[in-house]
Amino acid sequence: MGVPEGGLIMKRHIVTYGLGGATTPTAQRERTVAQKWATANDGQILLSRRDGESLGSLDSRNGLHQALFCLRANLANVLWLPRWGVLGDVATQELVCAHVWAGGGEMVVGEEAIDHFGAVPEEQQGLRDMAQTSVRLLTQADPRQESHDESLGQDPDIGEWDNDWERARLAHKLRFDFRLTLAETAQVLNRANYQPKAERKHSGSSVQRLLTEYREDLSVRASATVRTPSRTAALDGLALVTFGPDEVAQLPAATRYNAALSRPFPHVEQLSGWGELDRDLPSLVLGVKALVFGAIYVSNESVLGDVLQREALYGQVWRYGGSIVVAGNPVDPDASVDIRHRVLRELARASARLFAILRAHDADTIVGGERSVAAARELARLKRDVFGWSYEEIADLLNRECFITRKGTGAWHAASVRELLL
């Protein structure tokens, strides 16, 4: 929320998340229930986000990413869902909860606030523990940037400060990433307590002036750049590092291992200071992400913590193309493990991908992607030319799958589909 000096939100600011077109009877019923909960709990709905009814992978749910951005940026403090099913499977549910709770937010499903410490089945508790361990590790390794970093020349992440430049960055994201109108953008800024420079409150025209003033400096990132990097990216890393209480004793074995690689690393070094995993594991993540460490060599897996800590680390290391080597044997991401372990491993890897996407949203306006007008045109042409669908049927599909219109707002109709295909 746009309050300088770290001011707190005094009432609930709510982002709702659902599936399918925003103009459907289902969406209208969901809005009624959400508004009822907001009224009963001293809350205000900041905005609503939706994704297509065919969920797809967690990586492609841009509406969910936007909803979580609002909580991460302190614009809102409640994520409201009409039902658990809009998130998909239980592992995804727990991962989203972990992100919401990590920032001090509330999860509400229907009319029920979900208790962070509430009892769940044993198998689900394992997923909850894995999700929270992974999110905690990633947040420690790469936290939101809350203030200007003079050494790196970095602005704080969007939503962390309230001045003209930061208001312009937020307005730009709401306008061109969230696809809000100027008036809707102004409404969100007002509800989140961002103060205009010279007026009592923001308006569509004041938002336009703000965007015009800073248009040359506003940052845009194509959504493709937040996807998973090359699996072998860290082969370009500078060093293979030994880690653990015996990092010095492991240097000869690590050196022999490195020499036998088809692409050996330029350096084999010990990573000193082992002993505090809450400090050490984030450092390992940062080293691999920065392509300083290409591989981490340990004598046994136990020096990397318990199974949850290890899998959280592996998910991030593998995401950036790094490897974990245990006594000369690389840990294989695709190795056969029991089903329970496999579920935890896949959750940790999904967590690493989602976190990278959310960090991209923190700093930039994200444009393009699978819900672009070009993708809508391609799908519409396929349904029209190959399957003979009517314009009305195509419009209904585009609305259910939440494709943006050519104007960036509103719903698809037969006439707008016809124009799309001209």
C-alpha positions in Angstrom: 0.0 0.0 0.0 1.3 3.4 -0.9 2.1 4.7 2.6 5.5 6.2 3.2 7.6 5.2 6.1 6.2 1.6 6.1 2.6 2.5 7.2 0.3 -0.4 7.9 -3.0 -1.3 6.2 -5.7 -0.7 8.8 -8.5 -2.5 7.1 -8.7 -5.5 4.8 -7.9 -4.8 1.1 -9.0 -7.8 -0.9 -8.0 -9.2 -4.2 -10.4 -11.9 -5.6 -9.3 -14.7 -7.9 -11.4 -16.9 -10.0 -11.8 -18.7 -13.3 -13.6 -17.9 -16.6 -15.0 -14.8 -18.1 -15.8 -11.8 -15.8 -19.3 -11.3 -17.3 -20.6 -14.8 -16.7 -23.4 -15.6 -14.2 -20.8 -17.6 -12.2 -18.5 -14.6 -11.9 -21.4 -12.4 -10.9 -22.4 -14.8 -8.1 -18.8 -14.9 -6.9 -18.6 -11.1 -6.8 -21.7 -11.1 -4.6 -20.2 -13.6 -2.1 -16.9 -11.8 -2.0 -18.6 -8.5 -1.4 -20.7 -10.0 1.4 -17.5 -11.3 3.1 -15.8 -8.0 2.6 -18.7 -6.1 4.2 -18.9 -8.4 7.1 -15.1 -8.2 7.8 -14.3 -4.5 7.4 -12.9 -5.1 4.0 -12.8 -3.5 0.6 -12.3 -5.3 -2.7 -9.3 -3.7 -4.4 -9.7 -5.5 -7.7 -10.5 -9.0 -9.2 -8.3 -11.2 -11.3 -9.3 -14.2 -13.4 -7.7 -16.9 -15.5 -9.1 -19.2 -18.2 -11.3 -22.1 -17.2 -8.8 -24.6 -18.6 -6.2 -24.0 -15.9 -3.0 -25.0 -17.6 0.3 -25.0 -15.7 0.9 -22.8 -12.7 3.5 -20.9 -14.8 0.8 -19.7 -17.2 -1.8 -18.4 -14.8 -1.1 -14.7 -15.2 -4.2 -13.6 -13.3 -3.0 -15.5 -10.3 0.5 -14.0 -10.6 -1.1 -10.5 -10.7 -3.2 -11.3 -7.6 -0.2 -12.5 -5.7 1.7 -9.4 -6.8 -0.9 -7.2 -5.1 -0.3 -8.9 -1.8 3.5 -8.9 -2.2 3.4 -5.2 -3.0 1.3 -4.5 0.1 -1.6 -3.2 -2.1 -3.8 -5.8 -0.6 -3.7 -8.2 2.4 -6.4 -10.8 1.6 -6.6 -13.2 -1.3 -10.2 -14.3 -1.7 -11.2 -17.5 -3.6 -14.7 -18.7 -4.4 -13.5 -22.3 -3.8 -10.3 -24.2 -3.6 -10.7 -25.8 -7.0 -9.8 -22.5 -8.8 -6.2 -23.2 -7.8 -6.1 -26.8 -9.1 -4.5 -29.6 -7.0 -3.6 -29.5 -3.3 0.1 -28.9 -3.9 -0.7 -25.7 -5.8 -3.2 -24.7 -3.1 -0.5 -25.1 -0.5 2.1 -23.2 -2.6 -0.2 -20.2 -3.0 -1.1 -20.2 0.7 2.7 -20.2 1.5 3.2 -17.1 -0.6 0.2 -15.3 0.9 1.2 -16.2 4.5 4.9 -15.4 3.9 3.8 -11.8 3.4 1.5 -11.7 6.3 -1.7 -11.9 4.2 -4.9 -13.8 4.7 -6.4 -16.6 2.6 -10.2 -16.7 2.4 -12.1 -19.4 0.6 -15.8 -18.6 0.2 -16.8 -17.4 3.7 -14.0 -19.1 5.6 -10.6 -17.6 6.6 -8.0 -20.4 6.4 -6.0 -20.9 9.6 -2.3 -21.0 8.9 -1.9 -23.4 11.8 -5.1 -25.4 11.2 -5.0 -29.2 11.2 -4.9 -30.8 7.8 -4.4 -34.5 6.8 -0.9 -35.9 7.3 -0.2 -36.1 3.5 -1.3 -32.5 3.0 0.8 -31.3 6.0 3.8 -32.6 4.2 2.9 -30.5 1.2 2.3 -27.5 3.4 5.7 -27.9 5.1 7.5 -28.3 1.7 5.8 -25.2 0.3 6.6 -23.0 3.3 10.2 -24.3 3.5 10.7 -23.5 -0.2 9.1 -20.0 -0.1 11.1 -19.1 3.0 14.4 -20.1 1.3 13.6 -18.2 -1.9 12.5 -15.2 0.0 15.7 -15.1 2.1 17.8 -15.6 -1.0 16.0 -13.0 -3.1 13.8 -10.7 -1.1 11.7 -7.9 -2.6 13.7 -4.7 -2.9 12.2 -2.3 -0.4 14.5 0.6 -0.9 16.8 2.2 -3.5 20.1 0.3 -3.8 22.7 2.9 -4.6 25.4 0.3 -5.2 23.4 -1.4 -7.9 21.4 1.7 -9.1 18.2 -0.2 -8.5 14.8 1.3 -7.8 12.7 -0.4 -5.0 10.2 -2.9 -6.3 6.9 -1.6 -7.4 4.6 -0.8 -4.6 7.2 -0.1 -1.9 7.2 3.7 -2.0 5.0 6.6 -2.8 6.4 9.4 -5.0 5.6 10.5 -8.5 8.1 8.0 -10.1 6.8 5.0 -8.1 3.2 6.0 -8.7 4.0 6.0 -12.4 5.6 2.6 -12.3 2.6 1.2 -10.5 0.1 2.9 -12.8 2.0 1.6 -15.8 1.8 -2.0 -14.5 -1.9 -1.7 -13.7 -2.6 -0.2 -17.1 -0.5 -2.4 -19.4 0.0 -5.6 -17.4 -3.3 -5.8 -15.6 -5.1 -4.2 -18.6 -7.1 -1.8 -16.5 -8.6 1.3 -18.0 -7.3 4.7 -16.9 -10.3 5.1 -14.6 -9.8 1.6 -13.1 -6.1 2.3 -12.6 -7.0 5.5 -10.7 -9.5 3.6 -8.6 -6.9 1.1 -7.5 -4.4 3.9 -6.7 -7.0 5.6 -4.6 -8.1 2.5 -2.7 -4.4 1.6 -2.0 -3.9 5.1 -0.6 -1.4 6.4 -3.1 -1.6 10.1 -3.0 -1.6 12.3 -6.2 0.8 15.2 -6.3 -1.6 18.1 -6.6 -5.1 16.7 -6.5 -7.4 15.3 -3.9 -7.5 11.9 -5.6 -6.4 10.2 -8.7 -8.5 10.3 -11.9 -8.2 8.8 -15.3 -6.7 12.1 -16.7 -4.2 12.4 -13.8 -3.0 8.8 -14.4 -2.6 9.6 -18.1 -0.5 12.7 -17.3 1.6 10.6 -14.9 2.3 8.0 -17.6 3.0 10.6 -20.2 5.5 12.4 -17.9 7.6 9.2 -17.3 6.9 7.3 -20.5 10.6 7.2 -21.6 11.8 5.6 -18.4 9.2 3.0 -17.6 10.4 -0.6 -17.7 8.7 -3.4 -19.7 9.6 -7.1 -19.7 8.3 -9.7 -22.1 6.7 -12.6 -20.3 8.9 -15.1 -22.1 11.9 -13.8 -20.1 10.5 -15.1 -16.8 10.3 -18.7 -18.1 12.7 -21.4 -16.9 16.3 -20.8 -18.1 18.4 -23.4 -19.9 18.9 -26.5 -17.8 22.6 -26.3 -18.4 23.0 -22.6 -17.9 25.2 -22.9 -14.8 27.8 -24.9 -16.8 29.1 -21.4 -17.6 29.6 -20.8 -13.8 33.0 -19.9 -12.5 33.5 -22.6 -9.9 32.6 -25.9 -8.5 32.5 -25.4 -4.7 32.7 -27.8 -1.8 30.3 -27.3 1.0 29.9 -28.7 4.5 31.9 -29.3 7.7 34.5 -31.2 5.6 34.7 -28.7 2.7 38.5 -28.7 2.9 38.9 -32.5 3.0 36.6 -32.8 -0.1 38.7 -30.5 -2.3 40.9 -33.4 -3.7 37.8 -35.5 -4.6 36.0 -32.5 -6.0 39.1 -31.5 -8.1 39.3 -35.0 -9.6 35.5 -35.0 -10.3 35.9 -31.6 -12.1 38.9 -32.7 -14.2 36.8 -35.6 -15.5 34.0 -33.4 -16.8 33.7 -32.7 -20.5 33.4 -29.0 -19.6 35.4 -28.6 -16.3 34.8 -25.4 -14.3 37.7 -22.9 -14.2 38.0 -23.1 -10.4 37.4 -25.6 -7.6 37.0 -23.9 -4.3 35.8 -24.4 -0.8 32.9 -22.5 0.5 33.8 -21.7 4.1 31.6 -20.8 7.0 29.3 -23.8 7.0 27.0 -24.2 10.0 24.0 -22.0 9.8 21.7 -23.4 7.1 19.3 -20.4 7.3 22.2 -18.3 6.1 24.1 -20.9 4.0 21.4 -22.3 1.8 20.3 -18.8 0.5 23.9 -18.1 -0.2 24.1 -21.2 -2.3 21.0 -20.2 -4.2 22.4 -16.7 -4.9 25.7 -18.2 -6.1 24.0 -20.5 -8.6 21.6 -17.9 -9.8 24.4 -15.4 -10.4 26.3 -18.2 -12.3 29.2 -18.0 -9.9 28.7 -21.5 -8.7 28.0 -24.1 -11.4 28.0 -27.1 -9.0 27.9 -27.7 -5.3 30.0 -30.7 -4.0 29.2 -32.3 -0.7 30.2 -35.6 1.0 26.6 -36.5 1.9 23.2 -34.9 1.5 22.7 -34.4 5.2 24.9 -31.4 5.3 22.2 -29.6 3.2 19.6 -30.0 5.9 16.5 -32.2 6.2 14.6 -33.5 3.1 12.5 -30.3 2.9 15.5 -28.0 3.0 17.4 -30.1 0.5 14.5 -30.3 -2.0 13.9 -26.6 -1.7 17.5 -26.0 -2.5 17.5 -28.5 -5.4 14.5 -27.0 -7.0 16.2 -23.6 -7.2 19.7 -25.0 -8.2 18.2 -27.1 -11.0 16.1 -24.2 -12.2 19.3 -22.2 -12.9 21.1 -25.2 -14.5 23.3 -26.0 -11.5 24.0 -29.4 -10.0 24.4 -31.0 -6.6 27.2 -33.6 -6.5 27.2 -36.1 -3.6 30.5 -37.9 -3.2 31.2 -37.8 -6.9 27.6 -38.6 -8.0 25.4 -35.8 -9.4 21.8 -35.8 -7.9 19.6 -36.7 -10.9 16.4 -34.5 -11.0 14.6 -37.3 -12.9 15.8 -40.2 -10.7 13.3 -42.7 -9.6 12.1 -41.9 -6.0 9.1 -43.0 -4.1 5.8 -41.2 -4.9 5.7 -39.1 -1.8 9.3 -37.9 -2.4 8.4 -37.2 -6.1 5.5 -35.0 -5.1 7.7 -33.0 -2.7 10.4 -32.6 -5.4 7.9 -31.5 -8.1 6.4 -29.0 -5.6 9.8 -27.5 -4.8 10.6 -27.2 -8.6 7.2 -25.5 -9.2 7.9 -23.2 -6.3 11.2 -22.1 -7.8 9.5 -21.3 -11.2 6.6 -19.5 -9.6 8.9 -17.4 -7.4 10.9 -16.3 -10.5 7.8 -15.2 -12.2 6.6 -13.2 -9.1 10.0 -11.6 -8.7 9.7 -10.4 -12.3 6.3 -9.0 -11.6 7.7 -7.2 -8.5 10.0 -5.0 -10.6 8.5 -4.6 -14.1 5.4 -4.3 -16.2 5.0 -7.7 -17.9 3.5 -7.7 -21.4 2.7 -10.2 -24.1 2.3 -13.9 -23.3 -0.3 -16.5 -24.0 -3.3 -14.3 -23.6 -2.3 -11.7 -26.2 -4.5 -10.6 -29.0 -2.3 -12.4 -31.5 -3.0 -15.7 -29.6 -6.7 -14.9 -29.6 -6.7 -14.4 -33.3 -4.9 -17.7 -33.9 -7.3 -19.7 -31.8 -10.3 -17.9 -33.3 -9.1 -18.6 -36.8 -8.6 -22.3 -36.0 -12.1 -22.7 -34.6 -13.7 -20.8 -37.4 -11.8 -22.2 -40.4 -11.2 -25.8 -39.3 -14.1 -26.5 -37.0 -16.7 -24.2 -38.4 -17.6 -22.5 -35.1 -19.8 -19.5 -35.1 -18.6 -16.0 -34.1 -20.8 -16.3 -31.0 -19.2 -19.7 -30.0 -15.7 -18.3 -30.5 -16.6 -15.2 -28.4 -17.8 -17.4 -25.6 -14.6 -19.5 -25.7 -12.3 -16.4 -25.6 -14.3 -15.0 -22.7 -14.1 -18.3 -20.7 -10.4 -18.5 -21.3 -9.9 -14.8 -20.4 -8.2 -13.6 -23.6 -7.9 -9.9 -23.6 -9.9 -7.9 -26.2 -8.3 -5.7 -28.8 -9.2 -2.7 -26.7 -7.7 -4.3 -23.6 -11.0 -4.1 -21.7 -14.5 -5.6 -21.8 -15.8 -8.9 -23.2 -15.7 -10.5 -26.6 -18.8 -10.5 -28.7 -19.6 -11.9 -32.2 -18.9 -8.5 -33.8 -15.5 -8.1 -32.1 -14.5 -11.7 -33.1 -15.5 -10.9 -36.7 -13.4 -7.8 -36.6 -10.5 -9.7 -35.2 -10.5 -12.1 -38.1 -10.8 -9.5 -40.9 
